[in-house]
Every structure is written in C-alpha cells, then in structure tokens.
Amino acid sequence: LSVLDLSESGIRQVQTLRNKMVSFLLSCSMGKHIVLSQILTVKTFLCFFQVDENLKVVILRGCHSLEAIPDLSNHEALEKLVFEQCTLLVKVPKSVGNLRKLIHLDFRRCSKLSEFLVDVSGLKLLEKLFLSGCSDLSVLPENIGAMTSLKELLLDGTAIKNLPESINRLQNLEILSLRGCKIQELPLCIGTLKSLEKLYLDDTALKNLPSSIGDLKNLQDLHLVRCTSLSKIPDSINELKSLKKLFINGSAVEELPLKPSSLPSLYDFSAGDCKFLKQVPSSIGRLNSLLQLQLSSTPIEALPEEIGALHFIRELELRNCKFLKFLPKSIGDMDTLYSLNLEGSNIEELPEEFGKLEKLVELRMSNCKMLKRLPESFGDLKSLHRLYMKETLVSELPESFGNLSNLMVLEMLKKPLFRISESNVPGTSEEPRFVEVPNSFSQLLKLEELDACSWRISGKIPDDLEKLSCLMKLNLGNNYFHSLPSSLVKLSNLQEFSLRDCRELKRLPPLPCKLEQLNLANCFSLESVSDLSELTILTDLNLTNCAKVVDIPGLEHL
C-alpha cells in the first residue's frame, strides 16, 4: 500500500471499516504515506503509529474526533504532517520538536488549538508552518527563529498579538500572513527578513508600520486591506524596489507618500474605500509600471493632470467617487487604457480629449446621475466593446456614436416613468425626456446586446433596425412607439426580446425564428400578434395584461 485516500468517500459503515482497515494494515507491509481524512478516532490513530517507524507523510485532514496526538518521537522519518480541521485538538505535542526531517506542518482551522509550547530548535528543515484559523492560539514558540529554513508562515485568524523577536532570524521566509490577527504593531526587526516576498496584514489592528519596512528589498506584495487603525504609511515605502502589488483598501490612510519615480515595479495599486483619502499626489503619474489603479469610494475631488503620464495603465476604477465631478483633459493620454469604471460617481461631463482612448474596450458609467452629455469625440473610441451607462442624464447621443464600429454591448436603461393608469400617454403623468438616437446608430453592425428600456422613444422604430443583424438581446421596454418595422424579422440572431410596458404598441409584426424569450407584459394597447408558428424554440412568452389580444396565431405549434 502506497497511498490510502478516503477523503469525502461515500462509505457509510465507518466503524466496521476502521476495524478491518487497521487489521489489514497491521498484517501487511505499510508504505510511506497515510491519508485518512475524516475517519480517525484516537484509537485507530494510535494503531497506525505503532505499525511503521518509517512513515514520511501523514495526512489526517478533517478528523473531527481526534482529541490528542500521541508521542511522535520514534517517527523521525516524518516529512509532512497535516492535521487540518481536526477541531478537537487542543495542543501541539512537544514531540513534534524532535522531527528533524519535518518539512511541512499544517494545523489550519484547528479551532480549539491553544497551546504550541514546543522547542522548535530541532526543526531546521521545516519550510511550511500553517496555523491559519487557530482562533484560540495566542502565543508562538519564542525560539521560532530557530526554524531557519522556514519559507511560509500562515497565522491568519489567530489570536496572536505579538511576533517573537527571534523572527528576525527567519532569513528564508518568503510569505508571512497575519490576516485577521489582533496584532497592533510589527517588530522593528521586520526589515531584516531579506527574503520576504509577500506580507499580508489585512483586517489587523495595526496602528503603524515601522520605517524598517523599506528594507524589505524583495517584497512584492503588501496587503493592508481594512486596517482601520492605520492612518499613515511611512515614506520608506518608496524604497521597495521589488513591490508589485500594494493594497490599502478600506484603511484609514489619509495621504499617499509617493515620491517621483519610486516603486519602479508596482503594477497594481488599490486604495478603494479609503474614506480619509482626499487627494491623489501628482507623483502618481511617475509610477511607470502601473497597470491597475483602484480609487473607488474615496472622497477625492480631482485627479492630477500628471495622471495622464501613466502610459502603461490598463484598468482605472473610480466607482462611487461622489466628490469627483470632472476628469482631467490628460485622461486622453492614457493610450493603453483598456477598462474605465466610473459607476456611481458624480462626473458631470467627459472632456473632448476622451475620444483619444483608442484602446478602451470597456466603459462603465451606470448611475452617473450628473452626466448630461457625451463629447462629439466619443465616436473615436474604435476599440470600445462594452458600454454601460444606465440611469444617466444623457438624452442625446452624438452623431459620431455610430462610429463605434466594435461596440457589442450597450446598456442605456433609464429610470422608468411613473404612469398612473394604462390610458396614460406621454406627458399626462410625468413629462418624458426623449432620447434622441442619431441616424448613425444603424452603423453599429457588431452590436449583440441593446438595452434601450425607458429611452422615451415615440412614434415608430426606424426601418433600418434590421441592419443590426448581430443583435441577440434587445430590450425596448417602457417606450412610447406605436409600431415596429416589418424588417424586425431580419434580426436573424435575436434570442431575447422585451417590449414590457410599451403601452402604445398596437401590432406585433413577424418575429425572427431564433427567438427564445418574448416579453409583452403590460402592452395594454396591443391588439394583434403575428403568426408565431415559426418560433419553434420559443420557451418563454409573457402576455400578462394584454387584454385586447383575442387570438395568437400559431400558439398551438409552440
């Protein structure tokens, strides 16, 4: 037997299996691995460890009945021990300190583990120590620094408040994770961890960072998400030449101490939800490797003109920036920008230079309720695939809009007008604000999804709608037109079509045969529906409150 893995098996007679399995393993030559997740009691565990002293790997994941670990001193060949989610374990046995060949030790999610009083000076080869989720564990071995080969130390969700001073001896440590710990400060010696690449301090009670953090020359990832007591980042952060990711989302940081041409490797910077961050320094334009910048839900009032110097930027997020009313003209210089998210911000207009964003593929402006117009240059966004601008004040599209030759998704849903009764016509309950669609609109030949709900379109839909032959989803609900063009049937790829609340619509022309969903609810004036017999794959037909429709030809064929 080499490996026995019974994790998440469908075995029902566990007790019978245990007895037979122990008997079997005792009567044969065991291999070097045991994987017995979720089935062991203390009794069977002791039986296994009395069998073979040459075991190298033991995985006892999810053994919820395991209350204690026996003396492991005679198992000097052990290299890997996994006790993950053994929820009744209370302490790490002192004999673990004698396993001189141990490389991997895992006690993750052992929620009752509270004691780790082990002399670890013998664990010279240990590379990975996982204690995440040991919520009762508050103290680490004082001589933890003796584990000089340690590369990964995961302490997420523990009750640890302080790191032992000996941690400065962990010169091979690459990953240190303290997410959710109660730690308030890092030891000054943190800067001596020359091999450290990833430092996770999210959701801690950290009040400050020591200036020695700038000595971590190999640090690549620094996470300070939701450090609500951390109001300042030391200037020494500019010395982190290898830093690639800096996340301070939801922290109490008040300013960004960025120096020109610092952080040469930084490509992902996230400061969203920093409620006290009111200003972005002009030096941000000198972050020459930056690809992603996230400033959502901050009280920033303006972006510096220098931000246009980010010539490699791919993603810019400014969601819910309620105090941001304008974008700088230099935004057009971000010639590599792929995605821009302005959702929920109070942007009032876009600069004419906006059209220079020739690489922009996705633009999100939904709920920008102060945005009234789009610049004439908008049609120059030749790479734009997806445009989301629900519930804005834009009521007129520029004539150049039809030049968006690669546009595939357009969502411009407006807030529906309140109509008192089915007899209301435009102007009787609320004065409608019509959306003016330019003649060039029919040039959007690659458009696949169009949401024009509540655009206040009146009269009739133009005949050249048929040119939008790639349309798959079309929502024209809550508009004021009374008829649809017969050319509608030529939308050969249309699958979903909604005309909900089109209360002036009287007649439904022939529809394309690939249609799967058709919503005509609350079309109170609808009197006739064309033959539906060709709609062989139609699965959803809603005619709620279409009281004037007395005959639906072809319905029996569906």
Sequence and secondary structure as in RCSB ss.txt:
>XXXX:A:sequence
LSVLDLSESGIRQVQTLRNKMVSFLLSCSMGKHIVLSQILTVKTFLCFFQVDENLKVVILRGCHSLEAIPDLSNH
EALEKLVFEQCTLLVKVPKSVGNLRKLIHLDFRRCSKLSEFLVDVSGLKLLEKLFLSGCSDLSVLPENIGAMTSL
KELLLDGTAIKNLPESINRLQNLEILSLRGCKIQELPLCIGTLKSLEKLYLDDTALKNLPSSIGDLKNLQDLHLV
RCTSLSKIPDSINELKSLKKLFINGSAVEELPLKPSSLPSLYDFSAGDCKFLKQVPSSIGRLNSLLQLQLSSTPI
EALPEEIGALHFIRELELRNCKFLKFLPKSIGDMDTLYSLNLEGSNIEELPEEFGKLEKLVELRMSNCKMLKRLP
ESFGDLKSLHRLYMKETLVSELPESFGNLSNLMVLEMLKKPLFRISESNVPGTSEEPRFVEVPNSFSQLLKLEEL
DACSWRISGKIPDDLEKLSCLMKLNLGNNYFHSLPSSLVKLSNLQEFSLRDCRELKRLPPLPCKLEQLNLANCFS
LESVSDLSELTILTDLNLTNCAKVVDIPGLEHL
>XXXX:A:secstr
    B TT     HHHHHHHHHHHHHTS   SEEE TTT  HHHHHHHHTT TT  EEE TT TT       TT 
TT  EEE TT TT  B  GGGGG TT  EEE TT TT  B    GGG TT  EEE TT TT     TTGGG TT 
 EEE TT       GGGGG TT  EEE TT       GGGGG TT  EEE TT       GGGGG TT  EEE T
T TT     GGGGG TT  EEE TT         TT  TT  EEE TT TT     GGGGG TT  EEE TT   
    GGGGG TT  EEE TT TT  B  GGGGG TT  EEE TT    B  GGGGG TT  EEE TT TT  B  
GGGGG TT  EEE TT S  B  GGGGG TT  EEE        SSTT  TTSSS     B  GGGGG TT  EE
E TT   EEE  GGGGG TT  EEE  S EEEE  GGGGG TT  EEE TT TT  EE    TT  EEE TT TT
  EE   TT TT  EEE TT TT    TTGGG 
